[in-house]
Amino acid sequence: MQRFAIPSGVTEVHAALLQAAITLGLALLCAALYRRYGKPYFAWWSVAWGLYLLRLAAIVSFLGTRSWDWLYWHQVLTGWTGLALLWATLLFSRQLAWRWRYAPVLLFPPLWSYVAIYRLDNFMLASGPAVLFLSAVTLGTAWVFFTHGRRAGSGGARLLAVGLLLWGLHHLDYPFLRARGAWNPWGYYLDILFILAVGGGILGLVLDDLRRGLAARTADLERLSRRMVQQHEEERRRLSLELHDETAQVFTAMKLQLGLLRERAGPEDAARLDRVLQLIDDGIVGIRSLTDDLRPSLLDDLGLVPALRSLALEFGARVDLEVDFQAPDTLQPLSDAAELALFRVLQEALANVAQHAAARHVAVRCSAEDGGVRLVVRDDGRGFPSDLDLERLEGDGHLGLVGMRERITSLGGTVTLARDGGAGVAIWVPASTPASA
């Protein structure tokens, strides 16, 4: 029988071995990704590249031994590689479940290759269908990743699509060019480039998934943070109302009853009752101060700017510190959550000045800027430490600045710290905040 001769050479064998080594790396990469993430299509990609590796081993063995049995296995493995790649693609795009009725398809490559090589003695009939099938599956996989990349905005999927498209077209020249010894070993080097592109695309696909997962978790954490802040404020509001409506009223009733006793008491008892009445007045003042801290009534009654001005001036009077507050009469409208966040941030910033700054002067500026409201608090004290790190502060339990940042970033705003000439903090919140805030 006359056989179709496939030229061979040392250079071609070396190129095939290099391609086999890189293909092995790709198979191991997919196996590692399957072990890490448990997605079935990674396992089947690993199987597909493993079969492709055996395909390369078969052709290298054929080049070295000239045994047509190796050519037979080369064609069988080509068909099985296409089937594995097809199944991996279906798992990725449609999440199909395995059915045993699919198993007979695996018999087609060995049966047809046997007939074509050993019975028909026709290399083109053996290699043509297998290569066409592998090329068609590779091109179909490229289309799947192209549509996925366009839909999901995945750069890794687009790189996979380009690599698989070129590789699928390159498969078609095998029976006509490479099998006849044309442009060897450059065909192998092109295969290597396409394999590297596929590996890069798979890694990019993983990174895209990780980024999407991270973005989803970040959004969940932001929603959780906003919900926690909302619940915290609701609890503060409840305590404020209870103190104002119940405790303060009890103190007031006690004061009225003691006042009646004071009118009928003797001089000695009257002096004692005066001291009790003074203690009750101090308690009422303390309760009112606490209720204002828990829920600023000025913010509800007068609006943001008067509430911020009152907070700043009362702080200066309480700690004997010069406070310069400047703000326009009106600002861009903010949501209730944003206004409350700015009020709380100013509370925290002024508290930090009192506790840590050793300052004599504090400047508070509030202005409309960049489609939102900017609040800047700057003192002339010792300033922030040079090694200030918010994450480290959070780990050490100092949650003031960290809580300030969480409040503002959950509204889509920014917090900027300044270390030159004292300490400064600049807060900006957008006029249009997320509805969920």
C-alpha positions, 0 to 999 in steps of 0.5 A: 500500500502507498502511504501519504508521506509526512516529512520530518526533521529534528527542527520540527520535533524540537518545535513540537516538543516546545509546543507540548511543554507549553500545552502541558502548562496550559492544562495544569493551569486549568486544572489548578483553576478547577481545584481553586474555583470548582467550575466544571469548564476549567476541568474540561479545558484541562482535559481538552489541553491534555488530549491536545498534548497527547495529540502532539506526543502522537505526532512526535512519535510518528515523526520518530518511528514512521509507524502509522499506528501513531498517526491513527492515534493522532487523528483520534486524539484530534477528534477527542480534543474537539469534543472535550473543547466543545463540552467545556464550551457548552458548560461555560455558555449553557451549564449543560448536565452530562447525559450518558446518551452523549457517550456514543459520540466518543466512538466516532473519532476512533472508528472513522480514523480506523476506516480512513487510515487502515481501510481506505488508505487515505490520509485526507479522509482521516485528517480532514474531518478531524481537523475540520471538526477541531477547527469548527469547535475552536471557532465556535468557542471563539464566538462564545467568548466574543459574545460573552466579552461584549455582554460582560465587558470582559477583556479576558474573554475578548483575548480568548476570542481572538486567540481561539479565532486565529488558532481555529483558522490555523488548524485548517492549514494542517492537512494542506500545508503542515502535513506536507512539510510546508513552513515547518517549524513556523506552524508550531510557533504560531500554535505556541503563540495562540496557546499563550494567548488562550492562557492569557485570556483564561487568566484574564477571564478569572481576573474579570470574575474576581473583579466582578465578585469584589465589586459585588461584595463591595456593594454589599458591604456598602449597603450593609454599612449604610444600613448599620448607620441608618439603624444606629441613627434610628436608635439614637433618635429613639433614645433622644425622644425617650429622654426628651419626652419621658425623662426630661418631663419626669424631671420637670414634674419633679421640679414643679412638685419640689417648687411647691414644697419649697414655698411651704418649707422653712428656711433650712429646708428651703435651702436644701430644696434650692440645691435639689432644684439646682441639681434638677436644672443641671440634669435637665440641661444635661439631658437636653445636651445629650438629646441634641448630641443624639439627634440634632433638633436644629438639623430637623427644625432649621436645616444644615447650615444653621445646625452646623453653625450652632454646633461649631459655635457651641463647641468653641464656647464649651472648650474655650476655643476660637472657632471661625465658621463660614458658610453661604446662606443656602447650599445645594439640596442634600438627602437627609442622610447626607445632611446628617452625615455632614453633621456627624462628621463635624461633631467627630472632627471637633471632638478630635480637635478637643482631644488630640490637637492642642489647638487654639483656633479652628476654621470651619468652611462649608461651600457648594462645590463640584456638584455637591457640598464640601465641608473643611475643618482645619486647626492650628494644632500639632497635626496628624502623625506622619505615619497615620493610617486609617486601616491601622487605626481601625485595627487599634480600635480608633474608629473616629476617622474610620467611621467618618470615612465609612459614612461619607463613602457610603454616600458616594463622597470623599474624605481627604486628610491634610497634615501641613500646618495643623490637622485638616479634614475635607469632606465632599458629598454629592448633591445627588446621593444613592437612593438607598443611602 
